[in-house]
Amino acid sequence: MSFIDFFRRHPNTIDEAFIESPMRDNWYQASSYYPSPFALITTVDENGDTNIGPYQLTFPFEVIKGRSFMLCSRQNSNTDRHLKRTQVCALNYVEYDKKWLKKIVDLGYPGQATADKMKDSPFTLIDSPSPGREADGKRFPKILKEAFQVYECVVDVAQPVRDDGNTPEYFVLRIEKILMKETWAKNLANGATRLPNVPLAYGFRDGARFWFAQHKKPFWFPTPTDRGPKEESVLYEANRLDPDVRFTREACKQLTSIPKPFIKTALKGIIKRAKEDGVSEVDIDYVKKLNDER
Ligand SMILES: Cc1cc2nc3c(=O)[nH]c(=O)nc-3n(C[C@H](O)[C@H](O)[C@H](O)COP(=O)(O)O)c2cc1C
């Protein structure tokens, strides 16, 4: 039986027994399969030039109220050194393009100075549109024109790196601004009918290959309406509409009788009224007050 025939006949491994995978250094890629998006991190080098470093180990860390990212880097990478010096970076995300991926692997080859590796970069460096974050040749890096989104971050010095010369460096990066191409920002604001074609990194294997994958057309399932507390979806929707007006859980319980198609409009109406009244937290008493008025 050929190798291809074998996999055609065995499309999955569900019935196989588990065996142990040896714990190797860089276990996430050497002892397991861990696909994830990756960021192209721009920082400023010692000469004031922007450096691009690809990093897969970048994860959302604080997600409610705090907005931060965790980054793990090998010791003494350009990004690691630049972050310690400038404490500023931008995480650039690009869509799938096989030509770019080949160049991204080159940008990820350890030990290259910024000037050397950037000669071969396929990306266009531009100033950030954020006031005060224009590239200044000292701290603020350029961003990638080709990116569909960029997180502009500073190192959170209140949550310092464990610098024991042993573990990879990890940084808590506070997100100051999320930049996005207009199409994607509008898509997100309108409930998202499409998703960007984000390439996935499967990591470095056999000392010789860096694996990537492309996902197929995204699809969605409706979130369940018959499980958990009824107010959960109202609470989620209510607290993402306007950062200046928060809803309490009790207030949202009061709103669960509104039919789903009308909930967003109702919430927007409450937010508008709360702002007129100078109310920043919509609680149950405020909802009752509005109901009584009606
Ligand atoms: C797609 C991709 C993802 C990578 N992810 C990481 C990572 O999460 N952490 C890390 O230390 N190195 C990672 N590497 C290797 C770094 O890119 C490499 O250390 C490189 O030297 C970093 O660039 P810099 O020195 O300019 O910061 C990755 C490489 C590639 C190609």
The ligand as an SDF file (V2000), in Angstrom:
LIG
                    3D

 31 33  0  0  0  0  0  0  0  0999 V2000
    6.4410   32.4280   11.6080 C   0  0  0  0  0  0  0  0  0  0  0  0
    7.5140   32.4810   12.6460 C   0  0  0  0  0  0  0  0  0  0  0  0
    7.1730   32.5160   13.9880 C   0  0  0  0  0  0  0  0  0  0  0  0
    8.1370   32.6080   14.9870 C   0  0  0  0  0  0  0  0  0  0  0  0
    7.7610   32.6800   16.2880 N   0  0  0  0  0  0  0  0  0  0  0  0
    8.6890   32.8740   17.2630 C   0  0  0  0  0  0  0  0  0  0  0  0
    8.2930   33.0540   18.6230 C   0  0  0  0  0  0  0  0  0  0  0  0
    7.1240   33.0430   18.9700 O   0  0  0  0  0  0  0  0  0  0  0  0
    9.2530   33.2740   19.5410 N   0  0  0  0  0  0  0  0  0  0  0  0
   10.5750   33.3200   19.1990 C   0  0  0  0  0  0  0  0  0  0  0  0
   11.4240   33.5370   20.0790 O   0  0  0  0  0  0  0  0  0  0  0  0
   10.9620   33.1520   17.9250 N   0  0  0  0  0  0  0  0  0  0  0  0
   10.0600   32.9400   16.9490 C   0  0  0  0  0  0  0  0  0  0  0  0
   10.4670   32.7790   15.6520 N   0  0  0  0  0  0  0  0  0  0  0  0
   11.8780   32.9260   15.3460 C   0  0  0  0  0  0  0  0  0  0  0  0
   12.2340   34.4260   15.3450 C   0  0  0  0  0  0  0  0  0  0  0  0
   11.5770   35.0350   14.2600 O   0  0  0  0  0  0  0  0  0  0  0  0
   13.7590   34.6010   15.2620 C   0  0  0  0  0  0  0  0  0  0  0  0
   14.2660   34.4270   16.5720 O   0  0  0  0  0  0  0  0  0  0  0  0
   14.1730   35.9430   14.7120 C   0  0  0  0  0  0  0  0  0  0  0  0
   15.5710   36.0860   14.8620 O   0  0  0  0  0  0  0  0  0  0  0  0
   13.4620   37.0900   15.3740 C   0  0  0  0  0  0  0  0  0  0  0  0
   13.7370   38.2770   14.7090 O   0  0  0  0  0  0  0  0  0  0  0  0
   14.4540   39.4670   15.4580 P   0  0  0  0  0  0  0  0  0  0  0  0
   15.8190   38.9540   15.9520 O   0  0  0  0  0  0  0  0  0  0  0  0
   14.6240   40.5230   14.4030 O   0  0  0  0  0  0  0  0  0  0  0  0
   13.6000   39.8750   16.5930 O   0  0  0  0  0  0  0  0  0  0  0  0
    9.5180   32.6450   14.6240 C   0  0  0  0  0  0  0  0  0  0  0  0
    9.8740   32.5760   13.2780 C   0  0  0  0  0  0  0  0  0  0  0  0
    8.8960   32.4790   12.2940 C   0  0  0  0  0  0  0  0  0  0  0  0
    9.2960   32.3910   10.8620 C   0  0  0  0  0  0  0  0  0  0  0  0
  1  2  1  0
  2  3  1  0
  2 30  2  0
  3  4  2  0
  4  5  1  0
  4 28  1  0
  5  6  2  0
  6  7  1  0
  6 13  1  0
  7  8  2  0
  7  9  1  0
  9 10  1  0
 10 11  2  0
 10 12  1  0
 12 13  2  0
 13 14  1  0
 14 15  1  0
 14 28  1  0
 15 16  1  0
 16 17  1  0
 16 18  1  0
 18 19  1  0
 18 20  1  0
 20 21  1  0
 20 22  1  0
 22 23  1  0
 23 24  1  0
 24 25  2  0
 24 26  1  0
 24 27  1  0
 28 29  2  0
 29 30  1  0
 30 31  1  0
M  END
$$$$
